[in-house]
């Protein structure tokens, strides 16, 4: 499928999918395109460069909120694309007026994984080993687990991070398993990190298909791609994060998951940046009450001191 940018009235029949240009973002957009084509829609991809793609600074320096999404959302508002395909863990919880998440497809793995050149597990890393991650959430949980390792910032796409590991800049790196699976690089994973130690990011492994709220044609086209349970789980996680007013740089983690009895279980965690403190909790309820569960858990953790930890992270 050719990647092109159309202008003027040429887009009257094609559904234009806005995407970042990284391999992973293109895989995600092409997957959505394939799903729509199977359902009889004409589709084209439009590559949009974002601040997160062009800046080499740490996410904490460029202000991680929306650095991978703002430009694509602007393209939606300007009607130069019809769908934005987001990794939901990158999408801020504050809605943009005029836009809506029209579908959340079935979720991939929510796990984080360790990739190491020398050892088989995080536990076996030597004291002082350098572990690369660009995520405050991962860094805090890794520090809580092993205060003796050195957590170091890393930026770049999956390929560049793997290359930095091979060059010896890091002894190990931590990545989302979903990205490796989608790029057929799962064999590179040394260890799937246990959820008890490494709770995932809000929306990790899930895609969000965003479009204009009044664009009935596009909303109808993507509606069949929505996966009810995945959407409910991610909604609960995003409401949890939004109620905490934590943004995307604070060390906040959560996972929503369907239980055997059909209920939705939401587990959340807020940490100090250095991993020295943690508050966490869990709530359960009907899948239909996803938003209520998210706010309920957030209020529960606020009472346990989550706001102080978030404030400290924001001020650091």
C-alpha positions, 0 to 999 in steps of 0.5 A: 500500500503506497504511503501518500498525502492527498490534498484538496477534495481528492480524499472524498472516497478514501479513509486517510489514516494519520500515523507516525513514521516509525516501524512500529507506528506504521505496523499499527496503522497498516494493521488498521488499514488492512482491517478496513480494507477487508471490510470494503473501505479504500484506505491510505496512510498519511505520515505525520511527524511529531515532536516526540519523533524529532526531538532527541531530548528526554521525555521529561525535558520535552514534556511527555504529555502529547509529544507523540500525538498532538500533531496527528490530532491537529491533522484530524482537526484540520481534516487532512486525515480521518483517523489517528492511530495511537498507542494508547499509552501515549495518548493524554487522558484529557480529551481534545474538543471535537475528537473522540476515540471511536474504537479500541481493537483487541489488546496485545500483551500488556507485559514489559520485558527485559532484553539483556546481552549477558544475563537471563533475568533482571534478578541476575544483573550484577550490582551497578548494571546500567538499565535503559528505559525512558519511562518513569513508571518502569524506572520507579518499579525497577528501583523498588525491585533492585536499588543497586542497579543504575536506571538510565534514560534512553530514547529512540524507536525499538531498533535504535534502542536495541542497537544502543544495547548491542553497542554496550551503552546499556547492560539491559533495556526494558521494552513493551512486549507488545511492540516486539510482538508486532515487529516480530522481534519477540525472540529478542526478549530475555525475560517477561517481567512479572506483573507483581513487580512491573505493572504496565502503563495505562493503555499499554498494548492497546491501540486507540483509533481517534477521529472527529466526533462529527465524522459519522462515516469514519465512526461507522467504518471503525466501529467493527474494530472495537473490542468491548472488553479491551475498551472497558479495561483501557477506559478504566485505566485512563479514568484512573490516571485522569482522576489522579491528574498524573499526566504521562510522566508520573510513575503511575501504573494500572491494569484492567482485566476481565475476571472469570466471573465476567467482572472487570478487575482494575489494579493500580499503583503509584510510586515515588520516583526513587521507588522508595514508596508505593501505594496500590490497590484493586477494585472489581465491578461490572464491565459496564462500570469501567469509568466508575471503577477507574475513579473509585480506585483513584480516590482510594489511592488518593486517600493512601497518599498517591497525590503526594507522590505525584506532586513530588514527581512533578516537582522533581 
